[in-house]
Each structure stands twice: as C-alpha cells, then as structure tokens.
Amino acid sequence: MRWIVPLILLTAFGVHRVGRALRSTEQSVSDRIEFLVASLEERQPRRLVGGLTEDFLDETGRFDRRDVAEALRVLLDPGRRYRGTLREDAGLTFLSDPEPAADAVSVRVRCLIEARASGPGSLGATWRPVWDLELTADLVRASGTWRVRRTRDVNHDERPRW
C-alpha cells in the first residue's frame, strides 16, 4: 500500500516525459515561442529572460541577456499592460529543417505587441499597437528545453517611440 503513491507519481512523471519526447521539434519550438509571447501579457519577465540562453545576443542591437532583463523591468511598469500575438499569416516560420533529432533551429517570428493603460481610472482602456515585431531567432535545445541563443534582423528602428 505504501508504494502506491510513489508508483502513481513515477508513472505520471514518466508519461509526461514520454509525451514530451514524442512531440515533434516543430511543435516543441512553437509551444516555447507561444509560452514566451504569453509571458509578456502575464507580466512574467523572469519567464521571458529564462527563455534566453546565458550567452544570448541580439546581433542587431548588440543586446545581451542582462540588457533584455533591464528593458523588461522598465517596460513592465505598473501603469501599462502589454500583450503579444503571433501573426496569423506566418507568425512563426521555420528557416531550418525542424527534424526530430535537431538540437538547433532557426525561425522567423512576427508578433504584434500591444499596450494599454492599467491601474486606477483605466477601466475599459483599449489595446493599441506599439510594435509589429519581426525577428529571426536561433534556438537551441538544452536539457529538453528550447531557448533563444541569437536574434538578428530585428526591426528595432521601426517600433514606435512614446
């Protein structure tokens, strides 16, 4: 009887691991990108930064992981809310073959970032587009998790300033 709970936990863990292993590389990468985009609206900067490798570099603006963390800290201030939505027309495009055994892939991401006021007096505030983000990202799989190692061709200069 005392072995039932550990056996159930072990079985559940094993089924979860097998399920993750059977998912295609394409589905795993897609899920990871969607998770990172959702983290913006959920005001989870740690999740976003956690989606980057330690040696992350944005080659377009020469930003590293620490720069991204600082920008997110400022961006996710209490007076404004943000959300991201992958574009329906090719929000995520694979530039390299997402073969099942791949440990690295390149993707093109197109995501609309919107903002609205939050806090007292902002009830009913409308979402307004602030950046039609486009970038190319190189992702690597480490310990079963996909992380962004490099970004390039980011349209930093095309985003509105406010």
C-alpha positions in Angstrom: 0.0 0.0 0.0 2.8 2.5 0.8 4.2 2.0 -2.7 1.0 3.2 -4.5 1.6 7.0 -4.2 5.3 6.8 -5.3 4.2 4.5 -8.2 1.5 6.9 -9.3 3.9 9.8 -9.2 6.5 7.9 -11.1 4.0 6.8 -13.7 2.7 10.4 -14.2 6.2 11.7 -14.5 7.1 9.0 -17.0 4.0 9.6 -19.1 4.7 13.4 -19.2 8.4 12.8 -20.2 7.3 10.3 -23.0 4.7 12.7 -24.2 7.3 15.5 -24.5 9.7 13.2 -26.3 7.1 12.2 -28.8 6.2 15.8 -29.7 7.7 17.0 -32.9 10.5 19.5 -32.8 8.3 21.9 -34.7 5.5 21.6 -32.1 8.0 21.9 -29.2 9.5 25.1 -30.6 6.1 26.5 -31.5 4.9 25.8 -27.9 8.0 27.5 -26.5 7.6 30.7 -28.6 3.9 30.9 -27.7 4.8 30.5 -24.0 7.3 33.4 -24.2 4.8 35.6 -26.0 2.1 34.8 -23.4 4.6 35.7 -20.6 4.6 39.3 -21.8 0.9 39.7 -21.1 1.2 37.7 -17.8 3.8 40.2 -16.7 6.4 37.5 -16.2 9.8 39.0 -17.1 11.6 36.1 -15.5 10.0 33.7 -17.8 11.0 35.8 -20.8 14.6 36.1 -19.7 14.6 32.4 -18.8 13.7 31.7 -22.4 17.2 33.1 -23.4 20.5 31.2 -23.1 23.1 32.6 -20.8 25.2 33.7 -23.8 22.2 35.2 -25.6 23.0 38.1 -28.1 20.7 40.2 -30.2 23.1 40.8 -33.1 21.0 43.7 -34.5 21.2 45.9 -31.4 24.1 44.2 -29.6 21.9 43.5 -26.6 22.7 40.7 -24.2 20.6 38.8 -21.7 21.2 41.4 -19.0 20.1 44.2 -21.3 16.9 42.4 -22.1 16.2 41.8 -18.4 16.7 45.5 -17.7 14.4 46.6 -20.6 11.7 44.2 -19.4 11.9 45.6 -15.9 11.3 49.1 -17.2 8.8 48.0 -19.8 6.6 46.1 -17.4 6.0 49.0 -15.2 2.8 49.1 -13.1 1.0 51.8 -15.2 0.9 49.9 -18.5 -0.1 46.4 -19.7 1.3 44.6 -22.7 0.3 41.6 -24.8 1.8 39.9 -27.8 0.0 38.0 -30.5 1.7 35.9 -33.2 0.5 37.0 -36.6 -1.9 34.6 -38.1 -0.2 34.9 -41.5 3.2 33.3 -40.8 3.7 34.4 -37.2 6.2 31.6 -36.9 8.2 30.3 -39.9 10.9 27.7 -39.7 14.0 28.7 -41.7 15.8 25.4 -41.0 14.5 21.9 -41.1 13.0 21.0 -37.7 14.0 17.4 -37.9 13.1 15.3 -34.9 16.7 15.0 -33.6 17.5 18.6 -34.1 19.1 20.5 -31.2 19.1 23.8 -33.0 16.7 25.6 -35.3 16.2 29.0 -36.9 12.8 30.6 -37.1 11.3 33.9 -38.3 8.8 35.4 -35.7 6.2 38.0 -36.5 4.4 39.3 -33.4 2.1 42.3 -32.8 2.9 43.9 -29.4 0.0 46.0 -28.0 -0.3 48.1 -24.9 -3.0 49.7 -22.8 -3.1 51.7 -19.6 -3.7 49.8 -16.3 -4.4 50.8 -12.8 -6.9 53.3 -11.4 -9.0 55.0 -14.0 -8.1 52.7 -16.8 -11.2 50.5 -16.8 -12.2 50.0 -20.5 -8.8 51.1 -21.9 -8.3 49.9 -25.4 -5.3 48.0 -26.7 -3.1 50.0 -29.0 -0.4 48.6 -31.3 3.1 49.6 -30.3 5.4 47.3 -32.3 4.8 45.0 -35.2 7.9 43.0 -34.1 9.8 40.9 -36.6 12.9 39.0 -35.9 15.0 35.9 -36.9 15.9 33.7 -33.9 18.3 30.8 -33.4 17.0 28.4 -30.7 19.0 25.6 -29.1 17.7 22.7 -27.1 19.4 22.2 -23.7 18.2 19.7 -21.1 15.0 19.2 -23.2 14.1 22.9 -23.2 14.3 25.3 -26.2 16.0 28.6 -25.5 16.8 31.6 -27.8 20.5 31.9 -28.3 20.7 34.6 -31.0 18.3 37.1 -32.6 19.0 39.1 -35.7 17.2 41.2 -38.3 15.1 42.7 -35.5 13.1 45.7 -36.6 14.1 47.8 -33.6 14.1 51.1 -35.5 10.6 50.6 -36.9 8.9 50.4 -33.5 7.0 53.5 -32.4 8.5 55.6 -29.6 6.4 57.1 -27.0 
